[in-house]
Amino acid sequence: MNDPSAVAFFSRMKAGGVMLGLIALTLVFAAHPSFAKQEREMTARDLLAEYERLVPVNDALHQGKWVTKAEKFPKALGQYLSRAVEEIFFCGDVCPQYGNVVIRFAGVAENECVVLGDPIYSYAWGKRYQGCSPLVVRQGVIQRDRSSWILVSTQDGRSHEKVGLRFNEQSECPKSKHPVSCDAVGDGRQVSVIGIRSGDDLAVLKLEM
């Protein structure tokens, strides 16, 4: 084939075929799990920061303000302890006053939650499981138990729960902008605790009086 225009045409066809092949390979590799975009690995402090961001959001909902209408739920946040974490919105029989935006592990059954976090329930039409929060929030009396601390709290207004508290250099305590040991809180005080499961205990992220 000596026609220069024909040679140029077939050269362009060949180059286009190579390009299409490269694009197809790229799409195949991108779809493979090992090449998929990894979700952000969250820390316990990230969870606490998002929980605190949601406090005024939920306060506004309880006052009848639809502050979440522009958001899409469930909303993926990342991963914690290699489990997907998301935000959801659920509402009772009066919306948005009985609505809440909460953080939960994705796809965790109620019977699994006891070792991972804290079950989330709604009560509009009976008690209904809404997911498993990686954060545990409790109010109660803090007590000294030999060299350790325990929190005695009342659940559902009836049963008492005792849980051990573990403090570390990341634990935030009252009257301090910096992490402290929390050993000076005081026996018998009424406190609010936010923490994460650590075996049978709670690793304290924040304690308030």
C-alpha positions in Angstrom: 0.0 0.0 0.0 1.7 3.1 -1.3 -1.1 5.7 -0.9 0.2 8.0 1.9 -3.4 9.0 2.9 -4.4 5.3 3.2 -1.3 4.6 5.3 -2.1 7.5 7.6 -5.7 6.4 8.0 -4.8 2.8 9.0 -2.1 4.2 11.4 -4.7 6.3 13.1 -7.1 3.3 13.3 -4.3 1.2 14.9 -3.5 3.9 17.4 -7.1 4.3 18.3 -7.5 0.6 19.0 -4.5 0.7 21.3 -6.0 3.6 23.2 -9.4 1.9 23.6 -7.6 -1.2 24.9 -5.7 0.9 27.5 -9.0 2.5 28.6 -10.7 -0.9 28.9 -7.8 -2.2 31.0 -7.9 0.8 33.3 -11.6 0.3 33.9 -11.1 -3.4 34.7 -8.3 -2.6 37.2 -10.3 0.2 38.8 -13.2 -2.1 39.5 -11.0 -4.6 41.2 -11.3 -4.5 45.1 -7.6 -4.2 45.6 -7.5 -1.1 43.3 -10.7 0.5 44.7 -10.5 3.7 46.6 -9.9 3.0 50.3 -12.3 4.6 52.8 -10.7 7.0 55.3 -9.6 5.2 58.5 -11.1 7.1 61.4 -9.7 7.5 64.9 -11.7 7.6 68.2 -11.0 11.3 68.3 -12.6 11.7 64.8 -15.7 9.9 66.0 -15.9 12.2 69.0 -15.5 15.3 66.9 -18.3 14.2 64.6 -20.5 13.3 67.5 -20.0 16.8 69.0 -20.8 18.3 65.5 -24.1 16.6 65.5 -25.2 17.9 69.0 -26.5 21.2 67.7 -27.9 19.5 64.6 -30.0 17.2 66.7 -31.0 20.0 69.0 -32.3 21.9 66.0 -34.3 18.9 64.8 -35.9 18.5 68.2 -37.0 22.1 67.9 -38.7 21.4 64.6 -36.1 22.7 62.2 -35.3 20.6 59.2 -31.6 21.3 59.2 -30.8 18.0 57.4 -32.9 18.3 54.3 -29.9 19.1 52.1 -28.0 16.0 53.3 -28.3 12.5 51.9 -28.5 9.6 54.3 -27.0 7.1 54.9 -23.7 9.1 54.6 -20.4 7.2 54.6 -17.9 8.6 57.0 -15.0 6.1 56.7 -13.8 3.1 58.6 -13.2 2.4 62.3 -11.6 -0.8 63.4 -11.8 -2.0 59.8 -15.6 -1.6 59.9 -17.5 0.9 57.7 -19.0 3.8 59.7 -21.9 5.9 58.5 -24.4 8.5 59.5 -28.2 7.9 59.3 -31.3 9.9 60.0 -34.4 8.2 61.6 -37.6 9.7 62.8 -40.6 8.8 65.0 -44.2 9.7 64.5 -43.6 13.4 64.7 -40.9 14.7 62.3 -38.4 16.2 62.7 -39.0 16.7 66.4 -38.5 13.0 67.2 -35.7 12.7 64.6 -32.0 12.1 65.2 -28.9 11.9 63.1 -26.6 9.2 64.6 -23.3 7.6 63.9 -23.3 3.8 63.5 -21.3 0.9 62.2 -22.8 -0.3 58.8 -24.4 -3.7 58.9 -23.9 -4.7 62.5 -26.6 -6.9 64.0 -28.0 -6.2 67.5 -26.5 -9.3 69.0 -23.0 -8.3 67.7 -23.2 -4.7 69.1 -22.6 -5.6 72.8 -18.9 -6.1 72.1 -18.5 -3.4 69.5 -20.3 -0.3 70.8 -23.8 0.7 72.0 -27.1 -0.2 70.4 -29.3 2.6 69.1 -33.0 2.4 69.5 -36.1 4.3 68.5 -39.3 4.1 70.5 -42.1 5.8 68.4 -43.9 2.5 67.7 -42.2 0.3 70.2 -38.6 -0.4 70.8 -36.8 -0.7 67.4 -33.1 -1.4 66.8 -31.5 1.3 64.5 -27.9 0.2 64.5 -24.7 0.1 66.6 -22.9 3.2 67.7 -19.1 3.0 68.0 -19.4 5.5 70.8 -20.9 4.7 74.2 -22.5 7.7 76.1 -23.4 7.2 79.7 -24.5 9.4 82.6 -24.1 8.3 86.2 -22.0 8.4 89.4 -18.3 7.8 89.2 -16.9 5.7 92.1 -13.4 4.6 93.1 -13.0 0.8 93.1 -9.6 0.2 94.7 -7.1 1.5 92.1 -9.7 1.8 89.4 -12.8 3.9 88.5 -16.3 2.6 87.7 -19.4 4.4 86.5 -22.7 3.4 88.0 -25.5 4.5 85.6 -29.3 3.9 85.4 -30.5 2.4 82.1 -34.2 2.9 81.0 -34.9 4.3 84.4 -34.9 0.8 86.0 -31.7 -1.3 85.9 -28.3 -0.2 87.1 -25.2 -0.7 85.0 -21.7 -0.8 86.3 -18.8 -0.3 83.9 -15.1 0.1 84.4 -13.5 3.3 83.1 -10.1 3.4 81.6 -8.3 6.8 81.4 -5.3 7.5 79.2 -3.4 10.4 77.8 -6.1 11.1 75.3 -9.0 11.3 77.9 -10.4 14.8 78.3 -11.5 15.8 81.7 -13.3 18.9 83.2 -11.6 22.2 83.6 -8.8 21.4 81.2 -8.2 22.1 77.5 -5.5 19.4 77.4 -5.6 15.7 78.0 -5.1 14.8 81.6 -5.2 11.7 83.8 -8.7 12.4 85.2 -7.7 10.9 88.6 -8.7 14.1 90.3 -12.3 14.0 89.3 -13.6 12.9 92.7 -15.4 9.9 94.1 -19.2 10.1 94.1 -19.6 12.8 91.5 -22.4 12.9 88.8 -20.7 12.8 85.4 -21.3 12.2 81.7 -18.9 10.0 79.9 -18.3 9.4 76.2 -16.0 6.4 75.4 -15.4 3.4 73.3 -15.6 -0.3 74.2 -12.3 -1.8 75.5 -13.2 -5.3 76.5 -15.7 -5.0 79.4 -14.6 -1.5 80.2 -15.0 1.9 78.5 -11.9 3.8 77.3 -12.9 7.3 78.1 -12.6 10.0 75.4 -14.4 12.7 77.3 -15.7 13.2 80.9 -17.9 16.1 82.0 -19.5 17.0 85.3 
